[in-house]
Amino acid sequence: RRDRAVRMQAFVLILFVCWFTFSIRCQECHVFDSSSINEENHWGVSQSVAENRLLQMVYDNVACTGGDCVLLKFLYVKGVLSSFPSKSRKEWFENIMNPAQCESDEIIKQFSEAKERLKSIVAPDGDITANEIPEDVQTFDQALHKLQDWQDLESDEIHIFHLHDDKVQGRDVLVQRVQRSGLCYLHAPAVLSHYLVSRNNFTEPSTMINIALHVAGSFDGRALSEHIFGDRGDSSIRLLNVFLTPASNYQVWNIEDIEIRTFKLHGPALISGFEVFDDFMSDDKLHYEGLPRGKSLGFHAMVLFGMKTKPVRTFFLQNWWRRKQFISVSEEYLKATKPTIYFVTTPQMSIPACFSTYSFRYAETLLLDRPERLLEEREQ
């Protein structure tokens, strides 16, 4: 029994020496300042779990300096690559801390992008926000100026949510988000939840979920591993279900069954699994009809923002690309992209209190974009 006690004391002493050595090497990052894990960084991990995971950081002994130590701490606290052998995990983390040490230009590029993505997630304030739309971002008025067929806003044959919905008229509820020009599943659920609440809550300022803080706080190690190091996104309807009031209902609508009265009853809708082709990537084209052209590039999520019924049924979409924020597509084109359209049928009175929100009308998360993953693929 005495020998066991001696061995235990020796083990504790070794851990203390490792901790002390690491803390000296990395004084700037305050690795063991656990008071900041929840309050300052919003990482959604309990103090005890975080401290246990940081022991793995001590064992791996990955070098870091300055602000990079916060990035490294985040990876360990969230359990990113926690199932990897120590040697492999250390190699990956050393590469993301110092991409220039990688062997080839291609690998340097991959880890450099991963590091920038990680920085966006760990940013203390999350999304970049403003009350004014930046000059290089397309506004609604600029888009409408190009979309000549949508300019008769007094017509009963046209419905655009923020202009014609009886529940929001007279209030400035339009918001815009920007990402890098790629495919993404994150923005549509956040914007749609804002619009749905704005239809029913007339007393509180309309708010929008801070996506970057949600990713940092709510994604587990596996999801973060895929998001930081891979090119795998998730399903937008799964994320919308997280953002809605618990036990909310939503329904799939066939495109041919959508009418202006559908919008009047339920507000905007989620466009999930929109298949993007080459022709859709052009910044200077805002209207699409006929069939998509070019090769398929993957899947995207947007908000179905309105429609017009004459001379042909055409739909108004809100997007997240800097110069392509609003888009018009014919019914034929929309059907050809094979999306799933979800209308939320349960009134949304507020965004759940567990989410960090803000009241700005513009937000951007340039490096968090990840493509829509079809729900059936996500189940596999």
C-alpha positions, 0 to 999 in steps of 0.5 A, a space after each residue: 500500500 505504501 509503494 502504491 502511495 509513493 507511485 501515485 505521488 510520483 505520478 502527480 509530481 510528473 504531471 505538475 512538472 509537465 504543467 509547470 514546464 508548459 505554462 512557462 513555455 506558453 505564458 502568453 496564452 494562459 492555457 490553464 485559465 479555465 475561467 475564460 473557457 465558458 465566459 470569454 470564449 463561449 466554447 460550451 465546455 464545462 470547466 472539469 471537461 476542459 481541464 481534463 482535455 488540456 492534460 492531453 495538450 500537455 502530453 502532446 507537447 505541441 509548441 505555440 506562441 502568442 495568439 496561436 496558443 488560444 487556437 491550440 487550446 480551443 482544439 484540445 478543449 473541444 476534443 478535436 482529433 481526440 481519438 487520434 494517436 498522440 503522435 498523429 494528433 501532434 503532427 496535425 496540430 503542429 502543421 496548423 500552428 505553423 503551415 509553412 513547415 509542411 512539405 509541399 505547397 499544396 499541403 501548406 495551402 490546406 493547413 493555411 486555410 484551415 488555420 484561417 478558418 480556425 481563427 474565424 471560429 475562435 474570434 471572441 466576438 464571432 461574426 463581423 457585424 454592421 448597421 450599414 451594408 458595405 459598399 462592395 455588397 449588393 443591396 436589395 435596391 441594387 438587385 431590384 434595379 437589375 431585375 426589371 420584371 420585379 419592379 412593379 411592387 404594387 402588383 398583387 402578382 408580386 410578393 416579397 417578404 419584407 415589403 408585402 408581409 402584413 406582419 412586418 410592413 412598416 418595420 425594417 426587418 431585412 438583414 443581409 449576410 455575406 460569406 466567401 463565394 462558395 456553397 454553404 448551409 449555415 446562413 439560411 437557417 440563421 436568416 430565416 429564424 430571424 425573419 420568422 421571429 420578426 413576423 410574430 414578435 412586435 415588441 423586441 428588436 429583431 435579432 439574428 444568431 451569431 453563427 461563429 459563436 454557435 460553431 465555437 460553442 455548440 459543435 463537438 470535436 467531430 463536427 469541428 474536425 470536419 469543418 476545419 480540416 475537411 470540406 464536409 458541411 451539414 444539412 441546413 434543415 438540421 441546423 434550422 431545427 436547432 434554431 427554432 423553438 423546441 417542438 416546432 413543426 415544418 413541412 415540405 412544400 412541392 414547388 408547384 403548390 407554392 402560392 403567394 398565400 403560402 408566404 402570407 400564411 407562413 412567411 419565407 421558407 428554407 431552400 435546402 439542397 439547391 444543386 448549384 451548376 456552373 452558370 449560377 456562379 456568375 456574379 453579374 447574372 441575377 435571373 435564371 430560367 430554363 435549365 441549369 448549364 454546366 457541371 454540378 458543383 454541389 449543394 447550397 442553402 438559401 431563403 425563399 423570399 418571395 415570388 411572382 405569378 405572371 407572366 410566368 411563375 418566378 421565385 425570389 431567393 436571398 443568397 450570401 455572396 457579396 455581389 449576388 445577394 438576391 436572385 430570381 429563378 423561374 419555376 422550371 429552373 428551381 425544379 431542375 436544381 431539385 431542392 427541398 422547400 421547408 415552410 415553418 408552420 409553428 409561429 416563432 415568438 423568439 430565438 431560444 435564449 441559449 443562442 448568442 444574438 445581435 440586432 445588426 442588419 449586416 453580418 459576415 463570416 467569410 471563412 466558415 462556409 461549408 457546402 450543404 450536405 443532403 439530409 439522406 447523405 448525412 444519415 449515412 
